[in-house]
């Protein structure tokens, strides 16, 4: 039965997966349904964590909106995620950036990778 589940999940996976890592600033283009209409809304913020594997893989993005921190967790292989665009790569030494939740302003910034 395990092979059957794996086969079904492999069909659900996207062909091109964005290479995002913790600390990166990304733009997530998400589909939103309002009544009978569908539109795309952009959510830009810092990736706090990436977890899971296969079709269950998710990433959490945090941004500050009008002084209030907003977090959204997006499934990587969801059809509601149109695309994920990398804005800048971040330099971090942690797998999960939970400490950013308690920081405000310049302290909440992540250093950028300089090439």
Secondary structure as UniProt FT lines:
FT   HELIX           2..12
FT   TURN            22..23
FT   STRAND          25..34
FT   TURN            35..36
FT   STRAND          37..51
FT   HELIX           54..56
FT   STRAND          58..65
FT   TURN            66..67
FT   STRAND          68..75
FT   TURN            76..77
FT   TURN            79..80
FT   STRAND          81..88
FT   HELIX           98..102
FT   HELIX           105..108
//
